[in-house]
Amino acid sequence: MASPRTMESGEDGGCPLPEDLVVEVLRRLPYRSLCRARCICKSWRDLSYHPDHRWRLPQDLSGLLYTNHAPSRRAHGGSFFRFAPAGSSPFPGLGFLPCGARARPLDCCNGLLLCRGGGGADRCYYVCNPATGKFAALPKPAAGFQAMALAAFEPHGASPHGASPRFHVLNFARPEPVRRDLLSRNESWVQGLEVFSSHTGRWVQSHACSDTRFRLVEGMGSVFVNGFVNLLTLEKKVLAVDPEGRACRLIFLPVATWFRFGCLGQSQGFLQYAVQEDRVFPMMQVWALTDFEEGDWVLKHRFDIEVAPPKDIMSDYAGINSRFHVFYVVVFHPEKDLVFLPVEGYKLLSYNLITAEVKEICMLDPKKRPRFLVYVPSYVDLPNIW
């Protein structure tokens, strides 16, 4: 009988223990301690990210950030964001940013947040790590800040020699702001792309998308998976852009339904897409992009709306003002067959796609659909871009 595989000792701090025993130790650590253990020892880091052990270790999801639209802008100062806890790690807040409470998260990727602070001429943009309290202010791109997306590499994949991971910010330029009313048909085509790299500390023009015509569905955030930044377009396709702006492609969505847009997300290493399939007998479909190169999608789940009674929602996925009697997914859990959805009484619920278990996460204040971002804490330091 073969003996259990052991972790070899060496310069990286490994120890001669069976892998199963090391995993048993790591899975009993709090999430913060597990993150620190990944930074201490290369073998522990590789082991903790191995697909065979992922299910035995603490989940990465801390919770959901969402924008709350106050009923009275005069009384409450307009939009602000809240945190819906969905894990063991609390959100530390953005008080460390120069703009403090005025900061508004725009996108989130692997523990980093792209935030906007201030207003008017004082408006500024930051990439920050709430878990460490570190941030980097972004210089202004040539086209000004417009439709933006954040790409942050996985810490274990971006720093083979212990260096801080790099991040990129993509700024999609257009000649005029996109109109958001439902009947609008003159949304602006994207005219250009600028990419900011933390490695160089500057913006660079990219011509990767110059031959591709598309209009972005704004306000939904981006999904970084398969080494590409993925965004929905108004043509009901997925725009996949290399984070350095070297290449881009359009991927057809798996299904066309009556509903204008679905929800794009990432779960268990795959790009996911959820959409309501029918207006009269509503069912939710959940698809996974199993072959990125070929653009092949597989239908993973299909479930009835009766698991959580619907409510009249005042806006759709893209935040377009209109009244629909709908049921929709807004977020995918990054590591589980779990989705989050706002339903009756504007509650935010989680729904297990395997067991059909429903749990209430929190109450939602706004009358309009808020925009959600998945927050997964990371304890790596931001690179010094200056």
N, C-alpha and C positions, 0 to 999 in steps of 0.2 A: 504493500500500500504506500502510495507516494506521500511524503511528508508535506504539511501545509507550507505554502510559500511564505517566506519571511522577508521583512524589510531589511535591506542591507545597511550596515553602518558605514559611515564615510564622512567626507568633508561637509556634506550638506546637513549633517546633524541627525541622520537617520538612526534607527535603533533596531537590533536584531530580534524583532518580535513578529509573530505571524500577522499577515495583513488583516485577518478577521479580528484579531485582538486589538490592533491599532484602530480599526474602524469602530469597534465597540467603545473604545475610549473617546474617540472624536465625536461620536454621535451623542454622548452625554454632556458635551460642552455647550454652554450658551452660545448663541449665534456670534456674539462679539468675540468670544474666546476662540471659536472655530476660525474666524477670519484671521485672527492674529496667528494661530497655529499654521495657517497656510503660508504666512509670510516668513515664518521661522525656518521651515524645513521643506525642501523641494519635494521629497518623497511624500510627506504628508499632504502637500498641496496637490500633487498629481493624484494621490489616492482619493482625496476628498472630492475631486472633480470627475473621477472615473464613473462612467454610466452604470457600472455594476453595483456601485455603492451609493449612488445619488439618493435613492429612496430611503436609505438608512440614516441619512444625515439631516440636520435641521434645514428647513426650507429657507430659501433666500428672501422670500417676499416679506417685507415689513408692513406694507400697507399701501393705500391709494391716496394720492394727492388729487384734489379736485377743486375746480374753480367754483366759487359760490357767488351767484349774481344777486346782490342785495335788492330787495323790492324798491327801496328808495335810494338813489345815488346821493341825493343831498343829505340824507340822514346817516347813511352808512359808508359814504366814501367810495361808491362803485363796487367793482368786483374785488373779491379777495379769495384766498384759497384756504382749504381745510384739509385735515388728514383723517382718513378712515382707517383705523388700525385693522390689519388682517393677518398679523403675525406677532411674534414675541418682542420685536425690537421697536421701540417708540421712534417717532420722527423728531430729531433734535431741533428743528426749526431753522429759520434763515436769519436770525437776529445778528449773525456775524457779518452779514453783507453791509456795505456802506449805506445802502438804501433801506435796510432794516425791514420793517413791516410792509413797506411799499413794494417789496420784491414780488414778482409774479412768475411762477414756474411755467415755462413754455414747452419744454421737452425734457425727457429723462432717459438715461441710458447707462446701465451698469453702475448705478450708484451716483452718477454725476447728473446735475441739473443744469439746464440752460434757462436762465432767468432774465426777466426784464425789470428794471428798476427806474423809478422816477417818471417824469412825464414831460412833454414838450421838448424844449432845448436841453433839458437836464436828463433826458432818457438815456439810459446806459444798459449794457448787456453783460452778463457774467456767466461763466461756467464755474460751478462750485460743487464741493463735496460736503454735504451737511454732516456726515458722520465724523469728519475730521475738522470741520470749520475752516477749510481752505478754499480760496476762490481765485479766479483769474478774470480780469476785466478785458473785454474784447475791444480791439480798435474798430473804428467804423469802416465798413467795406465801401468800395467805390459807388455802388448803387444804393447805399443806405440799407438799413435793416428792413427786410421784407419778409418773405416766407422762409422760415428757418427750420433746420433739423440738426440734431446732435448725434454724433457717432463716437462712442467710447469703446475701445477694445477691452476684452476681458483681461483682468489683471494678470492671470496666469499665462495668457497667450501673448501679451504685449511686452513683457519685461523678463526675457530669459536670463538677463544678467543682473536682475535686481533693480533696474531702472524704473522710474515711474512710467505708467502707461501713457500713450499719446491719445489725444482726442482731436476730433475734427468737427467743425461746424459748417454746415452747408447753407448758403443764402441764395435762394432762387429769386431772380429779379424779374419784374414785370413792369410794363409801362404805366399801369394805374392799379389802384386797389381793386380786389375782386368784390363784385356785388354779391350780397348774401340772401337776397329775397328769392323765394321759391320759383317764381316765374321768369327769373332772369336767364337770358340765353347769351349774354355778351360778356361772360367771364374772360379775363385776360389770359392769353397764352403766356407761358413762361418764356422770357426773352433771353435769359442768361443764367449762369451759375458761377458763384464765387465760393471758394473753399478756404476756410481758416484752419491752419495746422498748429497745434501747440508746439510742434518740433521747431518750426521756423518763426512762429509768432507773428505771422502776417497772412493777409488774404491773397489768393492767387486766382486769376480767371481760369475757368475750366471750359473747354469746348466739347466735352464728352456728350452733352445733350443738345448740341447746336443743330443736329439734323433730326431731332425727335420733337414732334409737336405734342404738347400735353398741357393740361390745366390741373393744378393741384386742388384737392379737397383740403382746404386749410382748417386749422383748429383741431386736428385730430391727433397730432403728434406723429412721430416716425417709429419704425420698428427696425432695430439693428439685429440682423440674423443672416447667416450664410456669408458673412463678411461684407454685406451690402446694407445700405440704408434703404428701407422700403417705405413707400408712401402711396396712398390711393390717389388716383386721378379721376377727373370728371368723366373721362371716357370709360370708366369702369374697368380700369386696368391697374396693375401695380407697377410703379416706377421703382426700379432697383438701381441705385447709384453707388459706385465704389466710393468709400469715404474720402479718398484723396482726389476724387473727381476725374479719375482716369478713364472710366467707362460707365455706361448706363444701358439699361434695356427695359422694355415694357413687357410685362407678363399678363396674359389674359386671366381675369378672374374665372373661377370654376363654373359659375352659374349667373345667369341674368334673371333678376326677379323684378316684380312691380316696385319694390322699395328702391329708392334711389341709390343708397349706399349701405354697405355693411360695416363690420368692425374688423380691423386688421390688428393682429397681435402676434406674440411669440409664446410658445409653450413647448417645453421639453426639446428645445433645439430646432423646432420647425416653425415656419411661418404659418399662421392660422388665419382663417377668415370665417366669420359668422354672419349670417344674413337670414332675415325672415323670408320664407319662400312663398307664402300665400297670403292674400289679403282677407279672404273670407274665412278660411280654415287655417289660421296661422300656425306654422311649424317653423322651428329654428333649425337651420343646418350649420354644422361646424365642419369646415374643410381644413386639410393640412397639405401644404406644398411639399410633397415627398421627393420630387426631383427638380431641383432649382434650374439645372441646365435645360431640361426639356419642358419645364413649365407644367409638370404633371401634378394635379391635385387629387386627393383621395377624400371621400366623404367619411368622416370619423364618427359623427354623431348626428342624430336627428331626433328631436323631442318636441312634445306637444306643449302648447302655450299654457295648458291647464295646470302645469306644475306650479305656476305662479300667476295668479289672475292679472290681466293687464289693466292699465289705466290710460286715460287720455294723456298723451305726452305732447307738450307744447312745441317741441322742435325735434328734428330728426338727428341722425348721427352727426351730420356736419354743422348742427346748430342753426339750421334754416328754420325760421319761424313759420310754423303751420301746425294744425292739430291732427294727430293721427292716433288711432286706437291700436297701439303697437306693443310689441314685446321684443326687447332687443338686448344683446350682449354688449357691454361697454369695455370689458377688460378680460384678458386671459391670465390665469395664474401661470407664472413662468415655469413651474415644475410639476404641476398636478393637472389632472383632467377636471379642472374647476374653472368656472366662469363667474363673472359678476354682472348683475343686471339690476336696474332700477325699476320697481314695479309699484304695486298698490300703495297709495298714501305716500308716494315718493320715498319708499324705503330702498336702501341698497342691500341686495341679497347676494349670497353666494349659492351657486348651484353645482352639485357634484354630478358630472356627466356619466359616471359609472353607477353610483348608488342612488341618484336622484334626490339626495339629501339637500334640503334648503335651510340656510341659516341667515338670520338677519345680521347685517354688519353695522348699519347706522341709519338714522333718519336723514333725508336730504332736505335742506331748507328751500332751495330755489324752486320756482315754478317752471323754469326752463331746464332742459337737460344740461347738467354740468359736464365739463370735460375732465376725463380721468387720466392720470399718469401712474404707472406702476413704479413704486419706489423699492429698490433692492439695495440695501446699504453696502458700501464698500469702504474699506479702511486703508486704501492706498493713498498716497499723497499726490496732489496735482503736480504736474511738471511746471517748472519755472519757465514761463514763456518770454521773459525779458532778459 
